[in-house]
Amino acid sequence: MENIDNVSVMARVKEPYSVWRKILKMSKESNKPVRSFSILDVPDAVALRVVFSARKLTPDEPDATTQRREREMCYYVLELCTRNWPETSDSRFKDYVKNPKENGYQSLHYSSRKRWRGT
């Protein structure tokens, strides 16, 4: 953690309206009735968000070097997540670090499934 300037780990639960919209979309795409889906079918109903910035290792370290280290740390955090929440047949991964959006947005999106109390 000595290379991290600051870090924030947050959990978020998708809002009911967003869950409902996602289920409607899944129903339409699969031609299955809405009632055949539950919140357990929504891959990102619960999410973990990790936001951090790297500390410069020396005062004169170029910004590009710090940013490169931040990108490498992103993939390390992804590795930690995949160890705790292994990939499943319906896991998804989006790499906006390697392929940033046009507006500059960069992040990694990984989804997996975890059993909760037997469900």
C-alpha positions in Angstrom: 0.0 0.0 0.0 3.0 2.3 0.1 2.6 2.9 -3.6 -1.0 4.1 -3.2 -1.7 7.7 -2.6 -5.4 7.2 -1.8 -7.9 4.4 -2.2 -11.7 4.1 -1.8 -13.6 0.9 -1.9 -17.4 1.2 -2.1 -20.2 -1.3 -2.5 -23.3 -0.2 -4.4 -26.7 -1.9 -4.9 -28.5 -1.1 -8.1 -31.6 1.0 -7.6 -34.9 -0.8 -7.9 -35.9 1.2 -11.0 -32.6 0.2 -12.7 -33.1 -3.4 -11.8 -36.6 -3.3 -13.3 -35.3 -1.7 -16.5 -32.6 -4.3 -16.8 -35.1 -7.1 -16.3 -37.4 -5.6 -19.0 -34.4 -5.5 -21.3 -33.4 -9.1 -20.5 -37.0 -10.2 -21.1 -37.2 -8.5 -24.4 -33.9 -9.9 -25.6 -34.7 -13.5 -24.6 -38.4 -13.5 -25.4 -39.1 -14.8 -21.9 -41.8 -13.4 -19.6 -40.6 -10.7 -17.1 -41.9 -12.8 -14.2 -39.3 -15.5 -15.1 -36.5 -13.2 -14.0 -35.4 -12.2 -10.5 -32.8 -9.8 -9.1 -30.4 -12.8 -9.0 -30.4 -12.7 -12.9 -29.1 -9.1 -13.0 -25.4 -9.4 -13.3 -24.5 -6.1 -11.7 -27.3 -5.8 -9.1 -24.5 -5.5 -6.5 -21.2 -4.0 -7.4 -17.9 -3.3 -5.8 -16.1 -0.1 -6.9 -12.4 0.4 -6.2 -11.0 3.9 -7.0 -7.3 4.7 -6.3 -4.4 6.8 -7.3 -0.7 5.9 -7.3 1.8 7.8 -5.3 4.9 9.1 -7.2 7.9 7.1 -6.1 10.1 10.1 -6.5 9.3 13.8 -6.6 10.5 14.1 -10.2 8.8 11.0 -11.5 7.1 11.8 -14.8 3.3 11.7 -14.8 3.3 9.1 -17.6 5.2 6.7 -15.3 2.8 7.2 -12.5 -0.2 6.7 -14.8 1.4 3.5 -16.2 1.7 2.1 -12.7 -1.9 3.0 -12.0 -3.0 1.0 -15.1 -0.9 -2.0 -13.9 -2.5 -1.7 -10.5 -6.0 -1.8 -12.1 -5.2 -5.2 -13.5 -3.8 -6.4 -10.2 -7.0 -5.4 -8.5 -8.9 -7.3 -11.2 -6.7 -10.4 -10.5 -7.6 -10.1 -6.8 -11.3 -9.9 -7.7 -11.1 -13.0 -10.0 -9.4 -15.0 -7.2 -12.3 -14.2 -4.8 -15.1 -14.2 -7.4 -14.0 -16.7 -10.1 -15.3 -16.5 -13.6 -18.4 -18.3 -14.5 -20.1 -19.2 -17.8 -21.9 -15.9 -17.8 -19.0 -13.7 -16.5 -18.5 -10.4 -18.4 -15.4 -8.2 -18.7 -15.1 -4.8 -20.2 -11.6 -3.2 -20.5 -12.0 0.6 -20.6 -8.4 1.0 -19.4 -6.9 -0.5 -22.5 -9.7 0.9 -24.7 -10.9 4.2 -23.0 -14.2 5.7 -24.0 -14.1 8.8 -26.2 -14.7 11.0 -23.2 -11.6 9.7 -21.5 -13.4 7.3 -19.1 -11.1 4.5 -18.0 -12.1 1.5 -15.8 -12.3 -2.2 -15.7 -15.8 -3.9 -15.4 -15.9 -7.5 -14.3 -18.9 -9.4 -13.4 -19.2 -12.8 -11.8 -21.7 -14.7 -9.7 -21.5 -15.4 -6.0 -23.8 -17.7 -4.0 -25.5 -15.9 -1.2 -27.1 -18.1 1.5 -27.6 -21.0 -0.8 -29.2 -19.0 -3.7 
